[in-house]
Amino acid sequence: MALSPFRAHKQRVIAAHGRADIPEMDNKTANQYELMLMQLAEHRRKLKLIQSIERKIEVKRTLLPDYVAYVDGVLEGGSGRQDDVLMTIMIWRIDTGDIAGALQIAEYAIHHDLQTPDRYERSTACLIAEEAADTSIKAIESQNPVDPELTARVIAITQDKDMFDQVRAKLLKAHGLGLLKAGSLVSAVDYLKRALELDEKCGVKKIIEQTEREIKKQNSTQQAEEVVAPEETPAAQDEAPVVQEAPAS
C-alpha cells in the first residue's frame, strides 16, 4: 500500500538525518532502517512464492514505490552507512528496467564503498555492471532499447573498479548494441571490439563484421553522392553576326 504524503515525508526526513552527532535522530534512523528491513523481508518472501521471472518483475514494480521516500532520504542524508535495503532496491530498479533510478543509488553506493547483501555474492561494481548489461540487452531484444547514455554512465562509474573481464565485456557489449540501435555505427564497433578483446566468447564477432560492412556501404554511398558531375557546356547558339554600319559621311 502506498504511503500517505505525510508518512512519506516523515520517512524521507528520518532517513536523511542518519548522523551520529544527533543521537535522538540517529536512534530514529536506526529504528526506521529496522522497519524497512522488515518490510523488505516480507516483500522478499512474497516474491519467493512466485516462480515466473516476468511476474516477479511486475510485482517488484508495484512494490518499489514503498521505498521511494526512504531511498530519497538516505541519498539526501549522505551518511554513507551500509544499507542492505538501499542496495536491494538498486537491484530491483535495474530488474524493472529503471536503470536511471538505479544509477542514483549506484553512484552513491560506489562513492561510499557500500557492499552488496551477502546473497548476491558479487562486488557492488560487478553487480551493477552485470545487472545493467543484462537488462539493457534484454530491452534491445524486445525492441525497447535503453538510452546508451545510461550504459555509458554505468561504464564511467565502474571503469576503475575490479571485476571479471567477462562482466565488463558484457557491459561494453550492451553499450555497443545500444549505440548500434541509435545509429552510431563507428562508436558501436569500438565498444564491441573492446568487448571481444576481454571475452572472445561474448558473441559479437558477427555483429562487428556486419556493422563494418554496413559502414563501408554507407561510406561508399556517401562518396558517390559527393562526386560532382562535370557541368555540361551549354550548347552554342547560332547567332547572326552583327554587322557594324559605317558612319555616315
C-alpha positions in Angstrom: 0.0 0.0 0.0 1.4 3.4 -1.0 2.4 5.7 1.8 0.5 8.9 2.6 2.3 12.1 1.7 2.8 12.8 5.4 4.3 9.4 6.2 6.4 9.5 3.0 7.8 12.9 4.1 8.5 11.7 7.6 10.2 8.6 6.3 12.4 10.7 4.0 13.3 13.2 6.7 14.3 10.4 9.2 16.3 8.6 6.6 18.1 11.8 5.6 19.3 12.6 9.2 21.2 9.5 10.0 24.0 11.3 11.6 25.9 10.2 14.8 26.1 13.8 16.0 22.3 13.8 16.7 21.8 10.8 19.0 18.0 11.1 19.1 17.7 11.4 15.3 20.3 8.6 15.0 18.1 6.3 17.0 15.1 7.2 14.9 17.1 6.4 11.8 18.1 3.0 13.2 14.5 2.2 14.0 13.4 3.4 10.6 16.1 1.1 9.0 14.9 -1.9 11.0 11.3 -1.2 9.9 12.4 -1.0 6.3 14.4 -4.3 6.7 11.3 -6.0 8.0 9.2 -4.6 5.1 11.9 -5.8 2.6 12.0 -9.3 4.2 8.2 -9.5 3.9 8.3 -8.4 0.3 11.1 -10.9 -0.5 9.0 -13.7 1.0 6.2 -12.7 -1.3 8.5 -12.8 -4.3 9.8 -16.2 -3.4 6.4 -17.6 -3.8 6.4 -16.6 -7.5 8.0 -18.8 -10.0 7.8 -16.7 -13.1 10.6 -14.2 -13.5 8.4 -12.0 -15.6 5.8 -12.0 -12.8 8.4 -11.3 -10.2 9.5 -8.2 -12.1 5.9 -7.0 -12.3 5.4 -7.4 -8.6 8.7 -5.6 -7.9 7.4 -2.7 -10.0 4.4 -2.4 -7.7 6.5 -2.7 -4.5 9.1 -0.1 -5.4 7.0 3.0 -4.6 7.0 1.9 -1.0 10.7 2.6 -0.8 11.0 5.9 -2.7 10.8 8.2 0.3 13.3 6.1 2.2 15.8 6.0 -0.6 15.5 9.7 -1.3 16.1 10.4 2.4 19.2 8.2 2.5 20.7 9.7 -0.6 19.9 13.2 0.7 21.5 12.5 4.1 24.7 11.2 2.6 25.8 9.3 5.7 27.5 6.6 3.7 26.4 3.8 6.1 26.0 0.3 4.9 22.4 -0.2 3.9 21.0 -3.5 2.6 17.6 -2.0 1.9 19.1 0.6 -0.4 21.3 -1.9 -2.2 18.4 -4.3 -2.8 16.2 -1.5 -4.2 19.1 -0.6 -6.5 18.9 -4.1 -8.0 15.1 -4.1 -8.1 15.2 -0.9 -10.1 17.6 -2.4 -12.6 15.4 -5.5 -12.8 12.4 -3.5 -13.7 14.3 -1.5 -16.4 14.7 1.7 -14.3 18.4 2.0 -14.9 18.3 5.8 -14.4 16.8 5.3 -10.9 19.3 2.5 -10.1 22.2 4.8 -11.1 21.1 7.4 -8.5 21.8 4.7 -5.9 24.8 3.1 -7.7 26.8 6.4 -7.8 26.1 6.9 -4.1 27.0 3.3 -3.2 30.3 3.3 -5.1 31.3 6.7 -3.7 30.7 5.4 -0.2 32.0 1.9 -0.9 28.8 0.2 0.1 28.7 -3.6 -0.2 26.0 -5.8 -1.7 24.0 -8.0 0.6 25.6 -11.4 1.0 23.1 -13.2 -1.1 24.4 -11.5 -4.3 28.0 -12.8 -3.8 29.4 -10.1 -6.1 31.1 -6.7 -5.5 28.9 -3.6 -5.9 30.6 -2.5 -9.2 30.4 -6.0 -10.6 26.8 -6.4 -9.7 25.8 -3.0 -11.1 27.7 -3.7 -14.4 26.3 -7.2 -14.9 22.7 -6.4 -14.0 22.6 -3.2 -16.0 24.1 -5.1 -19.0 21.6 -7.9 -18.8 18.7 -5.5 -18.5 19.9 -3.4 -21.4 20.5 -6.4 -23.7 17.0 -7.8 -22.9 15.5 -4.4 -23.6 17.2 -4.3 -27.0 16.0 -7.8 -27.8 12.4 -6.7 -27.0 12.8 -3.7 -29.3 12.7 -1.3 -26.4 16.4 -0.2 -26.2 17.8 1.6 -23.2 19.3 5.0 -23.8 23.0 4.5 -24.5 23.8 7.4 -22.2 22.7 5.3 -19.2 25.0 2.4 -20.0 27.7 5.0 -20.7 27.2 6.2 -17.1 27.5 2.6 -15.8 30.8 2.2 -17.7 32.0 5.5 -16.3 31.3 4.8 -12.6 32.7 1.3 -12.8 35.7 1.7 -15.1 38.3 1.8 -12.4 36.7 -1.0 -10.3 37.9 -4.6 -10.3 35.6 -7.1 -11.8 35.6 -10.2 -14.0 36.6 -9.5 -17.6 33.5 -11.3 -18.8 31.3 -9.0 -16.9 33.0 -5.9 -18.2 32.8 -7.3 -21.7 29.0 -7.9 -21.3 28.6 -4.2 -20.2 30.6 -3.0 -23.2 28.6 -5.2 -25.5 25.4 -3.8 -24.1 26.5 -0.3 -24.7 27.8 -1.1 -28.2 24.4 -2.7 -29.1 22.7 0.3 -27.8 24.8 2.6 -29.9 24.1 0.4 -32.9 20.4 0.8 -32.4 20.9 4.5 -32.1 22.7 4.6 -35.4 26.2 5.3 -34.1 27.9 2.5 -36.0 31.5 3.5 -35.7 31.3 4.1 -31.9 29.4 0.8 -31.6 32.1 -1.1 -33.3 34.8 0.4 -31.0 32.9 -0.8 -27.9 32.1 -4.2 -29.4 35.7 -4.8 -30.4 36.9 -3.9 -26.8 34.3 -6.4 -25.5 35.7 -9.1 -27.8 39.2 -8.4 -26.5 38.0 -9.0 -23.0 35.9 -12.1 -23.8 36.2 -13.8 -27.2 33.0 -15.7 -26.4 30.8 -12.7 -25.8 29.0 -13.2 -29.1 29.9 -10.0 -31.0 32.1 -11.2 -33.9 29.4 -11.5 -36.5 27.8 -8.2 -35.3 31.2 -6.5 -35.8 31.6 -7.9 -39.2 28.1 -7.0 -40.3 28.4 -3.5 -38.9 31.8 -2.9 -40.6 30.2 -4.0 -43.9 27.4 -1.5 -43.3 29.8 1.3 -42.5 31.7 0.6 -45.8 28.5 0.6 -47.7 27.4 3.9 -46.2 30.8 5.4 -46.9 30.7 4.3 -50.5 27.3 5.7 -50.9 28.3 9.0 -49.4 31.4 9.3 -51.5 29.3 8.6 -54.6 26.9 11.3 -53.7 29.7 13.7 -53.1 31.1 13.3 -56.6 30.1 16.3 -58.5 29.2 15.6 -62.2 31.1 17.8 -64.6 29.0 20.8 -65.6 27.6 20.4 -69.1 28.7 23.1 -71.5 25.6 24.9 -72.8 25.0 24.3 -76.5 26.4 27.1 -78.6 23.6 29.1 -80.0 23.8 30.1 -83.7 23.8 33.8 -83.7 23.8 36.0 -86.8 26.9 38.2 -86.9 26.4 41.7 -86.0 27.4 44.0 -88.9 28.6 47.3 -87.8 27.4 50.0 -90.1 29.9 52.5 -91.4 29.5 56.0 -90.0 27.6 58.4 -92.4 29.8 60.7 -94.4 
